[in-house]
């Protein structure tokens, strides 16, 4: 049976671990998809990225992380 998606609130997408990779990914979201960055994203030490607004109803969080996040609760 297929799952019917009712809404999307937040979705995280990993980019490469550098600010340059996060910038390249944001360029795609801006230029190809026509979406803008939310200026309210806080600076997160060691995790470059953007919050991308989707029609004022959802956000995609672009996060520059290589390997497992240092905030992960376990190896899985």
PyMOL Python script that loads the backbone (N, CA, C, O; Angstrom):
from pymol import cmd

cmd.read_pdbstr("""\
ATOM      1  N   UNK A   1       0.837  -1.162   0.000  1.00  0.00           N
ATOM      2  CA  UNK A   1       0.000   0.000   0.000  1.00  0.00           C
ATOM      3  C   UNK A   1       0.894   1.241   0.000  1.00  0.00           C
ATOM      4  O   UNK A   1       1.874   1.293   0.743  1.00  0.00           O
ATOM      5  N   UNK A   2       0.572   2.223  -0.810  1.00  0.00           N
ATOM      6  CA  UNK A   2       1.332   3.460  -0.890  1.00  0.00           C
ATOM      7  C   UNK A   2       0.990   4.362   0.292  1.00  0.00           C
ATOM      8  O   UNK A   2      -0.122   4.317   0.817  1.00  0.00           O
ATOM      9  N   UNK A   3       1.938   5.167   0.698  1.00  0.00           N
ATOM     10  CA  UNK A   3       1.726   6.132   1.762  1.00  0.00           C
ATOM     11  C   UNK A   3       1.315   7.462   1.123  1.00  0.00           C
ATOM     12  O   UNK A   3       1.953   7.920   0.175  1.00  0.00           O
ATOM     13  N   UNK A   4       0.274   8.063   1.630  1.00  0.00           N
ATOM     14  CA  UNK A   4      -0.171   9.358   1.134  1.00  0.00           C
ATOM     15  C   UNK A   4       0.448  10.447   2.021  1.00  0.00           C
ATOM     16  O   UNK A   4       0.190  10.501   3.223  1.00  0.00           O
ATOM     17  N   UNK A   5       1.259  11.303   1.416  1.00  0.00           N
ATOM     18  CA  UNK A   5       1.898  12.378   2.164  1.00  0.00           C
ATOM     19  C   UNK A   5       0.923  13.540   2.256  1.00  0.00           C
ATOM     20  O   UNK A   5       0.421  14.025   1.243  1.00  0.00           O
ATOM     21  N   UNK A   6       0.662  13.980   3.481  1.00  0.00           N
ATOM     22  CA  UNK A   6      -0.273  15.082   3.705  1.00  0.00           C
ATOM     23  C   UNK A   6       0.435  16.426   3.783  1.00  0.00           C
ATOM     24  O   UNK A   6      -0.111  17.448   3.368  1.00  0.00           O
ATOM     25  N   UNK A   7       1.659  16.423   4.319  1.00  0.00           N
ATOM     26  CA  UNK A   7       2.380  17.680   4.470  1.00  0.00           C
ATOM     27  C   UNK A   7       3.853  17.400   4.698  1.00  0.00           C
ATOM     28  O   UNK A   7       4.236  16.327   5.164  1.00  0.00           O
ATOM     29  N   UNK A   8       4.659  18.373   4.366  1.00  0.00           N
ATOM     30  CA  UNK A   8       6.095  18.329   4.631  1.00  0.00           C
ATOM     31  C   UNK A   8       6.411  19.578   5.445  1.00  0.00           C
ATOM     32  O   UNK A   8       6.111  20.693   5.019  1.00  0.00           O
ATOM     33  N   UNK A   9       7.017  19.392   6.617  1.00  0.00           N
ATOM     34  CA  UNK A   9       7.334  20.538   7.455  1.00  0.00           C
ATOM     35  C   UNK A   9       8.826  20.865   7.366  1.00  0.00           C
ATOM     36  O   UNK A   9       9.198  21.995   7.050  1.00  0.00           O
ATOM     37  N   UNK A  10       9.663  19.892   7.640  1.00  0.00           N
ATOM     38  CA  UNK A  10      11.108  20.068   7.563  1.00  0.00           C
ATOM     39  C   UNK A  10      11.708  18.813   6.942  1.00  0.00           C
ATOM     40  O   UNK A  10      11.286  17.693   7.230  1.00  0.00           O
ATOM     41  N   UNK A  11      12.679  19.021   6.103  1.00  0.00           N
ATOM     42  CA  UNK A  11      13.405  17.912   5.504  1.00  0.00           C
ATOM     43  C   UNK A  11      14.868  18.316   5.464  1.00  0.00           C
ATOM     44  O   UNK A  11      15.185  19.444   5.085  1.00  0.00           O
ATOM     45  N   UNK A  12      15.752  17.427   5.844  1.00  0.00           N
ATOM     46  CA  UNK A  12      17.183  17.735   5.850  1.00  0.00           C
ATOM     47  C   UNK A  12      17.873  17.046   4.679  1.00  0.00           C
ATOM     48  O   UNK A  12      17.616  15.877   4.391  1.00  0.00           O
ATOM     49  N   UNK A  13      18.751  17.785   4.012  1.00  0.00           N
ATOM     50  CA  UNK A  13      19.538  17.260   2.906  1.00  0.00           C
ATOM     51  C   UNK A  13      21.005  17.527   3.216  1.00  0.00           C
ATOM     52  O   UNK A  13      21.393  18.664   3.481  1.00  0.00           O
ATOM     53  N   UNK A  14      21.808  16.485   3.183  1.00  0.00           N
ATOM     54  CA  UNK A  14      23.235  16.652   3.424  1.00  0.00           C
ATOM     55  C   UNK A  14      23.932  17.111   2.151  1.00  0.00           C
ATOM     56  O   UNK A  14      23.686  16.597   1.060  1.00  0.00           O
ATOM     57  N   UNK A  15      24.806  18.090   2.324  1.00  0.00           N
ATOM     58  CA  UNK A  15      25.671  18.507   1.237  1.00  0.00           C
ATOM     59  C   UNK A  15      27.076  18.046   1.601  1.00  0.00           C
ATOM     60  O   UNK A  15      27.248  17.385   2.625  1.00  0.00           O
ATOM     61  N   UNK A  16      28.072  18.368   0.810  1.00  0.00           N
ATOM     62  CA  UNK A  16      29.440  18.085   1.234  1.00  0.00           C
ATOM     63  C   UNK A  16      29.746  18.885   2.493  1.00  0.00           C
ATOM     64  O   UNK A  16      28.986  19.789   2.840  1.00  0.00           O
ATOM     65  N   UNK A  17      30.824  18.582   3.175  1.00  0.00           N
ATOM     66  CA  UNK A  17      31.112  19.183   4.465  1.00  0.00           C
ATOM     67  C   UNK A  17      31.640  20.598   4.458  1.00  0.00           C
ATOM     68  O   UNK A  17      31.833  21.176   5.527  1.00  0.00           O
ATOM     69  N   UNK A  18      31.883  21.182   3.299  1.00  0.00           N
ATOM     70  CA  UNK A  18      32.457  22.534   3.250  1.00  0.00           C
ATOM     71  C   UNK A  18      31.391  23.584   2.947  1.00  0.00           C
ATOM     72  O   UNK A  18      30.306  23.272   2.456  1.00  0.00           O
ATOM     73  N   UNK A  19      31.729  24.840   3.253  1.00  0.00           N
ATOM     74  CA  UNK A  19      30.824  25.945   2.915  1.00  0.00           C
ATOM     75  C   UNK A  19      30.649  26.029   1.404  1.00  0.00           C
ATOM     76  O   UNK A  19      29.562  26.347   0.922  1.00  0.00           O
ATOM     77  N   UNK A  20      31.715  25.745   0.653  1.00  0.00           N
ATOM     78  CA  UNK A  20      31.633  25.777  -0.816  1.00  0.00           C
ATOM     79  C   UNK A  20      30.588  24.786  -1.328  1.00  0.00           C
ATOM     80  O   UNK A  20      29.813  25.119  -2.225  1.00  0.00           O
ATOM     81  N   UNK A  21      30.558  23.587  -0.775  1.00  0.00           N
ATOM     82  CA  UNK A  21      29.561  22.591  -1.195  1.00  0.00           C
ATOM     83  C   UNK A  21      28.154  23.030  -0.816  1.00  0.00           C
ATOM     84  O   UNK A  21      27.218  22.853  -1.596  1.00  0.00           O
ATOM     85  N   UNK A  22      27.996  23.599   0.370  1.00  0.00           N
ATOM     86  CA  UNK A  22      26.683  24.102   0.783  1.00  0.00           C
ATOM     87  C   UNK A  22      26.236  25.226  -0.150  1.00  0.00           C
ATOM     88  O   UNK A  22      25.066  25.297  -0.526  1.00  0.00           O
ATOM     89  N   UNK A  23      27.178  26.111  -0.526  1.00  0.00           N
ATOM     90  CA  UNK A  23      26.855  27.199  -1.449  1.00  0.00           C
ATOM     91  C   UNK A  23      26.424  26.673  -2.814  1.00  0.00           C
ATOM     92  O   UNK A  23      25.464  27.179  -3.396  1.00  0.00           O
ATOM     93  N   UNK A  24      27.119  25.669  -3.328  1.00  0.00           N
ATOM     94  CA  UNK A  24      26.756  25.076  -4.627  1.00  0.00           C
ATOM     95  C   UNK A  24      25.347  24.491  -4.573  1.00  0.00           C
ATOM     96  O   UNK A  24      24.562  24.653  -5.508  1.00  0.00           O
ATOM     97  N   UNK A  25      25.035  23.810  -3.469  1.00  0.00           N
ATOM     98  CA  UNK A  25      23.711  23.214  -3.336  1.00  0.00           C
ATOM     99  C   UNK A  25      22.647  24.299  -3.252  1.00  0.00           C
ATOM    100  O   UNK A  25      21.583  24.174  -3.859  1.00  0.00           O
ATOM    101  N   UNK A  26      22.926  25.367  -2.502  1.00  0.00           N
ATOM    102  CA  UNK A  26      21.973  26.473  -2.402  1.00  0.00           C
ATOM    103  C   UNK A  26      21.773  27.141  -3.752  1.00  0.00           C
ATOM    104  O   UNK A  26      20.664  27.576  -4.061  1.00  0.00           O
ATOM    105  N   UNK A  27      22.822  27.231  -4.565  1.00  0.00           N
ATOM    106  CA  UNK A  27      22.698  27.797  -5.912  1.00  0.00           C
ATOM    107  C   UNK A  27      21.699  26.995  -6.730  1.00  0.00           C
ATOM    108  O   UNK A  27      20.890  27.574  -7.455  1.00  0.00           O
ATOM    109  N   UNK A  28      21.744  25.663  -6.625  1.00  0.00           N
ATOM    110  CA  UNK A  28      20.779  24.819  -7.319  1.00  0.00           C
ATOM    111  C   UNK A  28      19.359  25.120  -6.852  1.00  0.00           C
ATOM    112  O   UNK A  28      18.464  25.320  -7.673  1.00  0.00           O
ATOM    113  N   UNK A  29      19.153  25.154  -5.550  1.00  0.00           N
ATOM    114  CA  UNK A  29      17.810  25.411  -5.017  1.00  0.00           C
ATOM    115  C   UNK A  29      17.299  26.785  -5.445  1.00  0.00           C
ATOM    116  O   UNK A  29      16.110  26.947  -5.721  1.00  0.00           O
ATOM    117  N   UNK A  30      18.194  27.777  -5.500  1.00  0.00           N
ATOM    118  CA  UNK A  30      17.806  29.137  -5.871  1.00  0.00           C
ATOM    119  C   UNK A  30      17.567  29.252  -7.370  1.00  0.00           C
ATOM    120  O   UNK A  30      16.508  29.716  -7.794  1.00  0.00           O
ATOM    121  N   UNK A  31      18.541  28.835  -8.177  1.00  0.00           N
ATOM    122  CA  UNK A  31      18.488  29.083  -9.621  1.00  0.00           C
ATOM    123  C   UNK A  31      17.623  28.091 -10.383  1.00  0.00           C
ATOM    124  O   UNK A  31      16.976  28.464 -11.362  1.00  0.00           O
ATOM    125  N   UNK A  32      17.601  26.848  -9.959  1.00  0.00           N
ATOM    126  CA  UNK A  32      16.818  25.843 -10.685  1.00  0.00           C
ATOM    127  C   UNK A  32      15.403  25.713 -10.120  1.00  0.00           C
ATOM    128  O   UNK A  32      14.434  25.618 -10.873  1.00  0.00           O
ATOM    129  N   UNK A  33      15.293  25.708  -8.796  1.00  0.00           N
ATOM    130  CA  UNK A  33      13.983  25.509  -8.174  1.00  0.00           C
ATOM    131  C   UNK A  33      13.283  26.812  -7.796  1.00  0.00           C
ATOM    132  O   UNK A  33      12.095  26.814  -7.476  1.00  0.00           O
ATOM    133  N   UNK A  34      14.029  27.929  -7.835  1.00  0.00           N
ATOM    134  CA  UNK A  34      13.429  29.220  -7.535  1.00  0.00           C
ATOM    135  C   UNK A  34      13.119  29.443  -6.067  1.00  0.00           C
ATOM    136  O   UNK A  34      12.220  30.217  -5.737  1.00  0.00           O
ATOM    137  N   UNK A  35      13.846  28.778  -5.178  1.00  0.00           N
ATOM    138  CA  UNK A  35      13.596  28.900  -3.741  1.00  0.00           C
ATOM    139  C   UNK A  35      14.650  29.786  -3.092  1.00  0.00           C
ATOM    140  O   UNK A  35      15.785  29.858  -3.562  1.00  0.00           O
ATOM    141  N   UNK A  36      14.270  30.460  -2.010  1.00  0.00           N
ATOM    142  CA  UNK A  36      15.189  31.357  -1.326  1.00  0.00           C
ATOM    143  C   UNK A  36      15.579  30.853   0.046  1.00  0.00           C
ATOM    144  O   UNK A  36      14.902  30.010   0.634  1.00  0.00           O
ATOM    145  N   UNK A  37      16.682  31.384   0.544  1.00  0.00           N
ATOM    146  CA  UNK A  37      17.185  31.008   1.868  1.00  0.00           C
ATOM    147  C   UNK A  37      16.497  31.835   2.949  1.00  0.00           C
ATOM    148  O   UNK A  37      16.184  33.007   2.743  1.00  0.00           O
ATOM    149  N   UNK A  38      16.269  31.219   4.089  1.00  0.00           N
ATOM    150  CA  UNK A  38      15.724  31.881   5.267  1.00  0.00           C
ATOM    151  C   UNK A  38      16.899  32.511   6.020  1.00  0.00           C
ATOM    152  O   UNK A  38      17.810  31.805   6.454  1.00  0.00           O
ATOM    153  N   UNK A  39      16.878  33.817   6.173  1.00  0.00           N
ATOM    154  CA  UNK A  39      17.970  34.519   6.847  1.00  0.00           C
ATOM    155  C   UNK A  39      18.025  34.218   8.341  1.00  0.00           C
ATOM    156  O   UNK A  39      18.980  34.615   9.008  1.00  0.00           O
ATOM    157  N   UNK A  40      17.031  33.531   8.877  1.00  0.00           N
ATOM    158  CA  UNK A  40      16.981  33.242  10.307  1.00  0.00           C
ATOM    159  C   UNK A  40      17.781  32.031  10.755  1.00  0.00           C
ATOM    160  O   UNK A  40      17.810  31.721  11.946  1.00  0.00           O
ATOM    161  N   UNK A  41      18.435  31.337   9.822  1.00  0.00           N
ATOM    162  CA  UNK A  41      19.221  30.163  10.231  1.00  0.00           C
ATOM    163  C   UNK A  41      20.379  30.615  11.104  1.00  0.00           C
ATOM    164  O   UNK A  41      21.135  31.508  10.718  1.00  0.00           O
ATOM    165  N   UNK A  42      20.527  30.005  12.285  1.00  0.00           N
ATOM    166  CA  UNK A  42      21.643  30.377  13.146  1.00  0.00           C
ATOM    167  C   UNK A  42      22.955  29.802  12.617  1.00  0.00           C
ATOM    168  O   UNK A  42      22.955  28.831  11.861  1.00  0.00           O
ATOM    169  N   UNK A  43      24.059  30.400  13.016  1.00  0.00           N
ATOM    170  CA  UNK A  43      25.366  29.834  12.697  1.00  0.00           C
ATOM    171  C   UNK A  43      25.570  28.615  13.590  1.00  0.00           C
ATOM    172  O   UNK A  43      25.479  28.710  14.813  1.00  0.00           O
ATOM    173  N   UNK A  44      25.844  27.477  12.973  1.00  0.00           N
ATOM    174  CA  UNK A  44      26.083  26.247  13.722  1.00  0.00           C
ATOM    175  C   UNK A  44      27.546  25.891  13.510  1.00  0.00           C
ATOM    176  O   UNK A  44      27.929  25.516  12.402  1.00  0.00           O
ATOM    177  N   UNK A  45      28.379  26.000  14.549  1.00  0.00           N
ATOM    178  CA  UNK A  45      29.811  25.749  14.390  1.00  0.00           C
ATOM    179  C   UNK A  45      30.093  24.385  13.745  1.00  0.00           C
ATOM    180  O   UNK A  45      29.629  23.349  14.221  1.00  0.00           O
ATOM    181  N   UNK A  46      30.858  24.414  12.661  1.00  0.00           N
ATOM    182  CA  UNK A  46      31.252  23.183  11.982  1.00  0.00           C
ATOM    183  C   UNK A  46      30.219  22.602  11.038  1.00  0.00           C
ATOM    184  O   UNK A  46      30.474  21.576  10.408  1.00  0.00           O
ATOM    185  N   UNK A  47      29.048  23.236  10.923  1.00  0.00           N
ATOM    186  CA  UNK A  47      28.001  22.728  10.035  1.00  0.00           C
ATOM    187  C   UNK A  47      27.514  23.869   9.152  1.00  0.00           C
ATOM    188  O   UNK A  47      26.567  24.572   9.505  1.00  0.00           O
ATOM    189  N   UNK A  48      28.170  24.054   7.987  1.00  0.00           N
ATOM    190  CA  UNK A  48      27.689  25.082   7.066  1.00  0.00           C
ATOM    191  C   UNK A  48      26.348  24.662   6.469  1.00  0.00           C
ATOM    192  O   UNK A  48      26.032  23.474   6.410  1.00  0.00           O
ATOM    193  N   UNK A  49      25.575  25.626   6.035  1.00  0.00           N
ATOM    194  CA  UNK A  49      24.322  25.256   5.403  1.00  0.00           C
ATOM    195  C   UNK A  49      23.344  26.391   5.288  1.00  0.00           C
ATOM    196  O   UNK A  49      23.669  27.553   5.531  1.00  0.00           O
ATOM    197  N   UNK A  50      22.133  26.028   4.911  1.00  0.00           N
ATOM    198  CA  UNK A  50      21.050  26.985   4.692  1.00  0.00           C
ATOM    199  C   UNK A  50      19.735  26.360   5.108  1.00  0.00           C
ATOM    200  O   UNK A  50      19.589  25.138   5.121  1.00  0.00           O
ATOM    201  N   UNK A  51      18.778  27.214   5.449  1.00  0.00           N
ATOM    202  CA  UNK A  51      17.389  26.816   5.549  1.00  0.00           C
ATOM    203  C   UNK A  51      16.721  27.372   4.311  1.00  0.00           C
ATOM    204  O   UNK A  51      16.814  28.570   4.042  1.00  0.00           O
ATOM    205  N   UNK A  52      16.055  26.529   3.560  1.00  0.00           N
ATOM    206  CA  UNK A  52      15.430  26.938   2.306  1.00  0.00           C
ATOM    207  C   UNK A  52      13.918  26.963   2.506  1.00  0.00           C
ATOM    208  O   UNK A  52      13.316  25.957   2.881  1.00  0.00           O
ATOM    209  N   UNK A  53      13.316  28.112   2.253  1.00  0.00           N
ATOM    210  CA  UNK A  53      11.868  28.244   2.388  1.00  0.00           C
ATOM    211  C   UNK A  53      11.154  27.640   1.183  1.00  0.00           C
ATOM    212  O   UNK A  53      11.554  27.858   0.039  1.00  0.00           O
ATOM    213  N   UNK A  54      10.102  26.887   1.446  1.00  0.00           N
ATOM    214  CA  UNK A  54       9.295  26.275   0.395  1.00  0.00           C
ATOM    215  C   UNK A  54       7.867  26.798   0.553  1.00  0.00           C
ATOM    216  O   UNK A  54       7.089  26.303   1.367  1.00  0.00           O
ATOM    217  N   UNK A  55       7.553  27.805  -0.244  1.00  0.00           N
ATOM    218  CA  UNK A  55       6.203  28.382  -0.296  1.00  0.00           C
ATOM    219  C   UNK A  55       5.693  28.851   1.067  1.00  0.00           C
ATOM    220  O   UNK A  55       4.482  28.913   1.283  1.00  0.00           O
ATOM    221  N   UNK A  56       6.597  29.180   1.982  1.00  0.00           N
ATOM    222  CA  UNK A  56       6.181  29.661   3.296  1.00  0.00           C
ATOM    223  C   UNK A  56       5.505  28.615   4.150  1.00  0.00           C
ATOM    224  O   UNK A  56       4.958  28.940   5.205  1.00  0.00           O
ATOM    225  N   UNK A  57       5.528  27.358   3.717  1.00  0.00           N
ATOM    226  CA  UNK A  57       4.820  26.297   4.435  1.00  0.00           C
ATOM    227  C   UNK A  57       5.719  25.169   4.886  1.00  0.00           C
ATOM    228  O   UNK A  57       5.302  24.316   5.669  1.00  0.00           O
ATOM    229  N   UNK A  58       6.950  25.156   4.402  1.00  0.00           N
ATOM    230  CA  UNK A  58       7.876  24.077   4.757  1.00  0.00           C
ATOM    231  C   UNK A  58       9.294  24.591   4.579  1.00  0.00           C
ATOM    232  O   UNK A  58       9.513  25.658   4.005  1.00  0.00           O
ATOM    233  N   UNK A  59      10.246  23.827   5.073  1.00  0.00           N
ATOM    234  CA  UNK A  59      11.647  24.176   4.889  1.00  0.00           C
ATOM    235  C   UNK A  59      12.454  22.934   4.563  1.00  0.00           C
ATOM    236  O   UNK A  59      12.165  21.831   5.026  1.00  0.00           O
ATOM    237  N   UNK A  60      13.481  23.154   3.744  1.00  0.00           N
ATOM    238  CA  UNK A  60      14.506  22.143   3.494  1.00  0.00           C
ATOM    239  C   UNK A  60      15.759  22.666   4.172  1.00  0.00           C
ATOM    240  O   UNK A  60      16.181  23.795   3.918  1.00  0.00           O
ATOM    241  N   UNK A  61      16.349  21.861   5.026  1.00  0.00           N
ATOM    242  CA  UNK A  61      17.570  22.253   5.716  1.00  0.00           C
ATOM    243  C   UNK A  61      18.752  21.621   4.988  1.00  0.00           C
ATOM    244  O   UNK A  61      18.907  20.400   4.977  1.00  0.00           O
ATOM    245  N   UNK A  62      19.583  22.464   4.381  1.00  0.00           N
ATOM    246  CA  UNK A  62      20.805  21.998   3.730  1.00  0.00           C
ATOM    247  C   UNK A  62      21.900  22.019   4.775  1.00  0.00           C
ATOM    248  O   UNK A  62      22.175  23.062   5.367  1.00  0.00           O
ATOM    249  N   UNK A  63      22.534  20.865   5.010  1.00  0.00           N
ATOM    250  CA  UNK A  63      23.524  20.751   6.073  1.00  0.00           C
ATOM    251  C   UNK A  63      24.821  20.185   5.521  1.00  0.00           C
ATOM    252  O   UNK A  63      24.833  19.111   4.920  1.00  0.00           O
ATOM    253  N   UNK A  64      25.910  20.909   5.728  1.00  0.00           N
ATOM    254  CA  UNK A  64      27.222  20.468   5.288  1.00  0.00           C
ATOM    255  C   UNK A  64      27.843  19.541   6.310  1.00  0.00           C
ATOM    256  O   UNK A  64      28.401  19.993   7.310  1.00  0.00           O
ATOM    257  N   UNK A  65      27.747  18.252   6.064  1.00  0.00           N
ATOM    258  CA  UNK A  65      28.257  17.261   7.007  1.00  0.00           C
ATOM    259  C   UNK A  65      28.926  16.139   6.221  1.00  0.00           C
ATOM    260  O   UNK A  65      28.374  15.653   5.234  1.00  0.00           O
ATOM    261  N   UNK A  66      30.100  15.734   6.654  1.00  0.00           N
ATOM    262  CA  UNK A  66      30.771  14.552   6.100  1.00  0.00           C
ATOM    263  C   UNK A  66      30.680  13.439   7.131  1.00  0.00           C
ATOM    264  O   UNK A  66      30.940  13.670   8.312  1.00  0.00           O
ATOM    265  N   UNK A  67      30.316  12.246   6.708  1.00  0.00           N
ATOM    266  CA  UNK A  67      30.234  11.121   7.634  1.00  0.00           C
ATOM    267  C   UNK A  67      29.106  11.306   8.633  1.00  0.00           C
ATOM    268  O   UNK A  67      28.149  12.039   8.382  1.00  0.00           O
ATOM    269  N   UNK A  68      29.230  10.632   9.768  1.00  0.00           N
ATOM    270  CA  UNK A  68      28.206  10.721  10.805  1.00  0.00           C
ATOM    271  C   UNK A  68      28.269  12.080  11.484  1.00  0.00           C
ATOM    272  O   UNK A  68      29.352  12.605  11.743  1.00  0.00           O
ATOM    273  N   UNK A  69      27.116  12.637  11.768  1.00  0.00           N
ATOM    274  CA  UNK A  69      27.057  13.913  12.474  1.00  0.00           C
ATOM    275  C   UNK A  69      27.627  13.753  13.869  1.00  0.00           C
ATOM    276  O   UNK A  69      27.420  12.730  14.522  1.00  0.00           O
ATOM    277  N   UNK A  70      28.348  14.775  14.322  1.00  0.00           N
ATOM    278  CA  UNK A  70      28.879  14.715  15.693  1.00  0.00           C
ATOM    279  C   UNK A  70      27.753  14.807  16.717  1.00  0.00           C
ATOM    280  O   UNK A  70      27.970  14.563  17.904  1.00  0.00           O
ATOM    281  N   UNK A  71      26.545  15.159  16.262  1.00  0.00           N
ATOM    282  CA  UNK A  71      25.397  15.242  17.156  1.00  0.00           C
ATOM    283  C   UNK A  71      24.575  13.945  17.158  1.00  0.00           C
ATOM    284  O   UNK A  71      23.576  13.848  17.870  1.00  0.00           O
ATOM    285  N   UNK A  72      24.987  12.964  16.374  1.00  0.00           N
ATOM    286  CA  UNK A  72      24.259  11.695  16.307  1.00  0.00           C
ATOM    287  C   UNK A  72      24.296  11.023  17.687  1.00  0.00           C
ATOM    288  O   UNK A  72      25.286  11.117  18.412  1.00  0.00           O
ATOM    289  N   UNK A  73      23.220  10.360  18.022  1.00  0.00           N
ATOM    290  CA  UNK A  73      23.116   9.707  19.314  1.00  0.00           C
ATOM    291  C   UNK A  73      23.800   8.347  19.334  1.00  0.00           C
ATOM    292  O   UNK A  73      24.042   7.802  20.411  1.00  0.00           O
ATOM    293  N   UNK A  74      24.114   7.793  18.185  1.00  0.00           N
ATOM    294  CA  UNK A  74      24.763   6.492  18.116  1.00  0.00           C
ATOM    295  C   UNK A  74      25.224   6.230  16.701  1.00  0.00           C
ATOM    296  O   UNK A  74      24.949   7.031  15.808  1.00  0.00           O
ATOM    297  N   UNK A  75      25.924   5.121  16.472  1.00  0.00           N
ATOM    298  CA  UNK A  75      26.464   4.851  15.155  1.00  0.00           C
ATOM    299  C   UNK A  75      25.403   4.597  14.093  1.00  0.00           C
ATOM    300  O   UNK A  75      25.694   4.751  12.907  1.00  0.00           O
ATOM    301  N   UNK A  76      24.216   4.223  14.459  1.00  0.00           N
ATOM    302  CA  UNK A  76      23.160   3.932  13.493  1.00  0.00           C
ATOM    303  C   UNK A  76      22.372   5.147  13.149  1.00  0.00           C
ATOM    304  O   UNK A  76      21.442   5.072  12.346  1.00  0.00           O
TER     305      UNK A  76
END
""", "prot")
cmd.dss("prot")
cmd.show_as("cartoon", "prot")
cmd.util.cbc("prot")
cmd.orient("prot")
